[in-house]
Amino acid sequence: MATQQLIECVPNFSEGRDLSIIKQITDEIESVEGVKLLDVDPGQATNRTVVTFVGEPKPVLQAAYLAIKKASELIDMSQHSGEHPRMGATDVCPLIPISGVTMDEVVKYAHELGEMVGTDLDIPFYMYESAATSPSRRNLATVRAGEYEGLAQKLQDPKWKPDYGPTKYNAKAGATAIGARDFLVAYNVNLNTTSVKRANSVAFDIREKGRVKREGNPITGKILNDKKGNPKRTIGTCKGVKAIGWFIDEYGVAQISMNITDINKTSLHKAFEECRKSANKRGLRVTGSELVGLVPKKVLLEAGKYFLEQQDRSTGVSESELIHIAIKSMGLDELGKFDPQQKVIEYQLENAASRPLVHKNLIEFADETASDSPAPGGGSISAYVGALGISLSGMVANLSAGKRGWENQIAYFSDEAEKAQSLKNHLLRLVDEDTNAFNMIIDAI
């Protein structure tokens, strides 16, 4: 059986204050059958809303088209102001492969979307990242250079002819960048300062491109160039990370605002820790952090394990405990409630109706088993009893990992506890899978 193709779309709209406008745009997205709206994240200070939705390619393209069209009707860029760089009512509209689809296929879908909107809407469109039509347009920061205020002049330069749509300046809608990229984590780290200058110092320490080298004074000194005349740079500590410092009036703090473009090279917790180290060296303190949009579950699970290891504790605990540790360790709830059910992609896509048994309490499960229904039967009950049995094994491993005098065995017992958690989760899935399989047989008879 072919795997369902799923792509994610994360358009950023240049409106974060008027919720009625945001609602009209997201209503367009939700009007398309087969698309699931996962997250709507407006920002007052940035005057920008990050929207996340997912589905099969064709419905996603249709929803993106409708959203871009509606944004161009409702948002007037000539009246826009905000902390975040931007050049259009729909500033960026990236497509991201989630499952059953390759990046090459997503690039084709991005260009299909570009052609759709470029043909029908009076807006210039540029393709970026993997969908870029030339290496010089791959980097979003380069494409967006000059922002909205410099767009009219930019469109007069033949080198910046749009990939789709007219070369004519659209004062109301601006321009839009459409891309195909891997999963990106938008992440902000909070500092106990209001100084953008100091926040930028931390950002330059950690972002991949680092800072330019200077002669003498690191801020005002003469820039040192290489033989080709390009500025020499001191590389930052986090690969695949773009970062700037800014002040958010809404919260009254400065932040390091990051895009983590490759979570395999730089994890969320590494970005947090590198900010913390840099801040401490400068007499600052990291007070918490903020996730914009959604993240894959593994991002928080890996963070939870990292911080437990720092405490010399077993990492073989439940998924919910790992995520709780990650939230508290990185202060993800400092600026507002952090609900994993709303911020984790897998939880958003999970259909509770497909796992009705494991969501029952113990009494309800026993009552269902004792009813006149033939399912759940022996298979489901055996799976649940097995889950309880392996949970006891995990308990012993976790207790042993914390036993005084066995400190040198923590890694061993932690590993065994992780195995127990994995088996427990697998057996819990089988509780419903056995009953679902039985019901399909009955339906087929």
C-alpha positions in Angstrom: 0.0 0.0 0.0 1.4 3.4 -1.0 2.2 5.8 1.8 0.0 8.9 2.0 1.8 12.0 0.8 1.7 14.7 3.4 3.2 18.2 3.1 3.1 21.0 5.5 2.6 24.7 4.6 3.7 27.5 6.9 2.7 30.9 5.5 3.7 34.0 7.4 1.2 36.8 7.1 2.0 40.5 7.8 -0.8 40.9 10.4 -0.5 39.9 14.0 -2.8 42.4 15.8 -6.2 42.3 14.1 -7.5 38.9 14.9 -10.5 39.3 12.6 -8.2 39.6 9.6 -6.3 36.5 10.7 -9.6 34.6 11.1 -10.7 35.5 7.6 -7.5 34.1 6.2 -7.6 30.9 8.2 -11.2 30.4 7.3 -10.1 30.2 3.7 -7.6 27.5 4.6 -10.1 25.5 6.6 -12.6 25.7 3.7 -10.5 23.2 1.7 -11.4 19.6 2.3 -8.4 17.4 3.2 -6.5 20.2 4.9 -6.0 20.3 8.7 -5.2 23.7 10.3 -2.6 22.9 13.0 -1.6 26.2 14.5 -2.2 29.9 14.3 0.5 32.0 16.1 0.0 35.8 16.0 2.6 38.2 17.4 1.8 41.7 18.5 5.3 43.2 18.4 6.2 41.5 15.1 2.7 42.3 13.6 3.0 38.9 12.0 1.1 35.6 12.2 2.6 32.2 11.5 0.0 29.7 10.3 0.7 26.0 10.0 -1.5 23.5 8.0 -1.0 20.0 6.6 -2.5 17.7 4.0 -2.0 16.0 0.7 -0.3 18.2 -1.9 -3.2 19.3 -4.1 -5.5 20.4 -1.2 -2.6 22.2 0.4 -1.8 24.1 -2.8 -5.4 25.1 -3.1 -5.5 26.3 0.6 -2.3 28.2 0.1 -3.6 29.9 -3.0 -6.8 31.0 -1.2 -4.9 32.3 1.8 -2.5 34.3 -0.3 -5.4 35.8 -2.2 -7.3 36.7 0.9 -4.3 38.2 2.6 -3.7 40.4 -0.5 -7.3 41.7 -0.2 -7.2 42.4 3.6 -3.6 43.5 4.4 -2.3 46.9 3.3 1.5 46.8 3.4 1.8 50.5 3.0 0.4 50.8 6.5 2.4 47.9 8.1 5.0 48.1 10.8 6.6 45.4 12.9 9.8 44.1 14.3 10.2 41.2 11.8 11.7 41.6 8.3 9.0 41.4 5.7 8.2 42.3 2.1 4.6 41.3 1.5 1.1 40.7 2.9 1.9 37.0 2.6 5.6 37.4 3.3 6.8 33.8 2.9 5.0 30.6 2.0 7.2 27.5 2.4 6.2 23.9 1.6 7.8 21.2 3.8 7.8 17.4 3.1 6.3 15.5 6.1 5.8 11.9 4.8 5.6 9.9 1.6 7.0 12.7 -0.5 10.5 13.7 -1.6 12.0 17.2 -1.6 12.2 17.1 -5.4 8.5 16.5 -5.5 7.8 19.3 -3.1 9.9 21.6 -5.3 7.6 20.8 -8.2 4.6 21.6 -6.0 6.1 24.9 -4.9 6.5 25.9 -8.6 3.0 24.7 -9.3 1.8 27.1 -6.5 4.0 29.9 -7.9 2.4 29.5 -11.3 -1.1 29.4 -9.9 -0.8 32.6 -7.9 1.5 34.3 -10.4 -1.1 33.8 -13.1 -4.1 34.9 -11.2 -2.9 37.5 -8.7 -1.3 40.8 -9.4 1.7 40.1 -7.1 5.4 39.4 -7.7 6.6 36.0 -6.4 10.1 34.8 -5.8 11.2 31.2 -5.2 13.7 30.4 -2.5 15.6 27.6 -0.7 15.3 24.3 -2.6 12.8 25.8 -5.1 15.1 28.7 -6.0 15.6 29.3 -9.7 19.3 30.3 -9.1 21.8 29.9 -6.3 21.7 33.7 -5.6 18.0 33.3 -4.7 18.3 30.3 -2.4 18.7 32.3 0.8 15.5 34.0 2.1 17.4 36.9 3.7 18.9 37.7 0.2 15.5 37.5 -1.5 13.9 39.7 1.1 16.8 42.2 1.3 15.5 45.8 1.2 12.2 44.5 2.5 8.9 46.1 1.5 10.3 49.6 1.6 13.0 48.8 -1.0 10.7 46.6 -3.2 9.7 49.2 -5.8 13.4 49.9 -6.6 14.3 46.2 -6.5 11.7 45.4 -9.1 13.4 47.8 -11.5 16.6 45.8 -11.4 16.5 43.0 -14.1 18.5 40.8 -11.8 15.4 40.7 -9.5 12.7 40.0 -12.0 10.1 37.9 -10.2 10.0 34.1 -10.9 6.2 34.4 -11.2 3.8 37.3 -11.5 4.3 40.8 -12.8 7.4 43.0 -12.4 4.9 45.8 -11.5 5.1 47.1 -7.9 2.0 46.2 -5.9 2.0 48.8 -3.1 -0.8 47.1 -1.1 0.3 43.4 -1.3 4.1 43.8 -1.7 5.8 40.5 -2.8 5.9 36.9 -1.6 8.6 34.3 -1.3 7.5 30.7 -2.0 9.9 28.0 -1.0 10.5 24.3 -0.5 12.6 23.5 2.5 13.2 21.0 5.3 11.6 21.4 8.6 12.5 24.7 10.3 12.1 25.5 13.9 11.4 29.2 14.7 12.7 29.6 18.2 13.3 32.7 20.5 15.4 32.8 23.6 14.5 35.4 26.3 17.2 37.5 28.1 17.0 39.5 31.3 17.8 42.7 29.3 16.1 45.2 27.2 19.3 45.9 25.1 19.1 44.8 21.5 22.8 45.4 21.2 23.6 42.8 23.8 21.0 40.4 22.4 22.7 40.8 19.0 26.1 40.0 20.6 24.7 36.7 21.7 23.1 36.1 18.4 26.4 36.6 16.5 28.1 34.2 18.9 25.7 31.3 18.1 24.5 31.8 14.5 26.4 29.8 11.9 27.7 32.8 9.9 29.0 34.4 13.2 30.4 37.9 13.0 32.8 39.8 10.8 36.4 40.0 12.0 37.7 43.5 12.8 41.0 45.1 13.5 41.2 46.3 17.1 37.8 47.2 18.5 35.4 44.3 17.7 32.5 46.7 17.1 34.0 49.8 15.5 37.3 48.5 14.2 38.2 48.2 10.5 36.7 45.1 8.8 39.3 42.5 7.8 38.9 41.1 4.3 40.3 38.0 2.6 42.2 38.0 -0.7 39.0 38.2 -2.7 37.9 41.2 -0.8 35.2 39.4 1.2 34.9 40.1 5.0 36.6 37.5 7.1 34.2 35.9 9.7 34.4 34.2 13.1 32.0 31.3 12.7 29.3 30.9 15.3 28.7 27.8 17.4 25.5 26.5 15.9 25.4 25.1 12.3 22.2 25.7 10.3 21.1 28.5 12.6 20.2 32.1 11.6 19.8 34.5 14.4 19.3 38.2 15.3 18.6 40.1 18.5 15.5 42.2 19.0 13.4 43.8 21.6 9.8 42.6 22.1 7.7 45.4 23.6 4.8 43.0 24.2 7.0 41.1 26.8 9.4 43.9 27.8 12.5 41.8 27.0 15.1 41.3 24.4 15.3 38.0 22.6 17.6 36.1 20.4 15.3 35.2 17.5 16.5 32.1 15.6 15.6 29.9 12.7 17.0 26.5 13.1 17.1 25.2 9.6 18.6 21.8 10.3 17.6 20.2 13.5 19.9 17.3 12.8 22.9 19.6 13.0 21.7 21.8 15.8 19.1 20.5 18.3 16.7 22.8 20.1 18.5 22.2 23.4 21.9 22.9 21.9 20.7 26.3 20.6 19.3 27.0 24.1 22.5 26.0 25.8 24.8 28.0 23.5 22.7 31.1 24.1 22.9 30.5 27.8 26.7 30.1 27.7 27.1 33.2 25.6 24.7 35.2 27.8 26.5 34.2 31.0 29.9 35.3 29.6 28.4 38.7 28.9 26.8 39.1 32.4 23.3 38.3 31.1 20.9 35.5 32.0 18.6 33.4 29.8 15.2 33.4 31.5 13.2 31.2 29.2 12.4 30.6 25.6 9.6 30.6 23.1 8.6 28.2 20.2 6.8 29.8 17.3 4.7 27.3 15.4 5.0 23.6 15.8 7.8 21.1 16.2 8.3 17.4 15.6 7.9 15.3 18.8 11.5 14.1 18.7 12.8 17.7 19.2 11.3 17.8 22.7 12.0 14.2 23.6 15.7 14.7 22.8 15.7 17.8 24.8 14.1 16.1 27.8 16.7 13.3 27.6 19.5 15.8 27.5 18.4 17.7 30.6 17.8 14.4 32.5 21.3 13.3 31.6 22.6 16.6 33.0 21.0 15.7 36.3 22.4 12.2 36.3 18.9 10.8 36.1 17.5 7.9 34.0 16.1 8.9 30.6 13.9 5.8 30.6 10.8 7.7 31.6 7.4 8.3 29.9 7.1 10.5 26.8 5.0 13.0 28.8 7.6 13.2 31.5 10.4 13.9 28.9 8.4 16.6 27.3 7.6 18.2 30.8 11.3 18.2 31.6 12.1 19.9 28.2 9.4 22.6 28.8 10.6 23.4 32.3 14.4 23.2 31.5 14.1 25.7 28.6 11.4 27.8 30.1 9.1 27.3 27.2 6.1 28.4 29.3 7.7 31.6 30.6 5.8 33.9 28.3 2.5 31.9 28.1 1.0 28.5 28.5 2.8 25.8 26.5 0.4 23.0 25.6 2.2 20.0 23.9 -1.1 18.8 22.4 -1.1 22.1 20.4 2.6 22.5 19.7 3.7 19.0 18.7 2.9 18.0 15.1 2.3 14.3 15.9 -0.2 15.1 18.6 -2.1 17.4 16.3 -2.3 14.7 13.6 -3.1 11.9 16.1 -6.7 10.8 15.8 -7.9 9.9 19.3 -10.9 8.1 17.7 -8.6 5.5 16.2 -7.3 4.5 19.7 -10.5 4.4 21.8 -9.4 1.7 24.2 -6.2 3.2 25.5 -8.0 6.5 26.1 -10.4 4.8 28.5 -9.8 4.7 32.3 -9.3 1.4 34.0 -13.0 1.0 35.0 -14.2 1.9 31.5 -11.8 -0.6 29.9 -12.9 -3.4 32.2 -16.6 -2.6 31.6 -16.0 -2.6 27.8 -14.2 -6.0 28.1 -17.1 -7.5 30.1 -19.8 -6.2 27.7 -21.6 -8.4 25.1 -19.2 -7.1 22.4 -16.7 -9.7 21.1 -14.0 -7.0 21.1 -11.8 -6.2 22.9 -10.8 -9.8 23.3 -7.9 -11.9 24.3 -5.4 -10.1 22.0 -6.1 -6.6 23.3 -6.2 -7.8 26.9 -2.9 -9.6 26.5 -1.3 -6.6 25.0 -2.4 -4.4 27.9 -1.3 -6.9 30.5 2.1 -7.1 28.7 2.3 -3.3 28.8 1.8 -3.4 32.6 4.4 -6.2 32.9 7.1 -4.3 31.0 6.2 -1.2 32.9 7.2 -3.0 36.1 10.5 -3.8 34.5 11.0 -0.2 33.6 10.2 0.8 37.2 13.0 -1.5 38.5 15.5 -0.1 36.0 14.6 3.5 37.0 14.8 2.7 40.7 18.2 1.0 40.2 19.5 4.0 38.2 18.9 6.2 41.2 20.2 3.8 43.8 23.0 5.2 46.0 26.3 3.4 45.3 25.3 2.5 41.8 26.1 5.8 40.2 28.5 4.3 37.7 25.7 2.1 36.4 23.2 4.9 35.6 23.8 4.6 31.8 23.2 0.9 31.8 19.9 1.1 33.8 18.8 4.1 31.9 19.2 2.3 28.6 17.2 -0.7 30.0 14.5 1.7 31.2 14.3 3.2 27.7 13.9 -0.2 26.2 11.1 -0.9 28.6 9.3 2.4 27.6 9.6 1.5 23.9 8.1 -1.9 24.5 5.4 -0.5 26.7 4.4 2.1 24.0 4.4 -0.7 21.3 2.2 -2.9 23.4 -0.3 -0.1 24.1 -0.6 0.5 20.4 -1.4 -3.2 19.9 -4.3 -2.9 22.3 -6.4 -1.0 19.8 -4.7 -2.5 16.7 -5.9 -6.0 17.7 -9.5 -4.8 18.2 -9.4 -2.8 15.0 -8.2 -5.8 13.0 -10.9 -8.0 14.5 -13.6 -5.4 13.6 -12.4 -5.2 10.0 -12.7 -9.0 9.7 -16.3 -8.9 11.1 -17.2 -6.0 8.7 -15.9 -8.1 5.8 -17.9 -11.2 6.6 
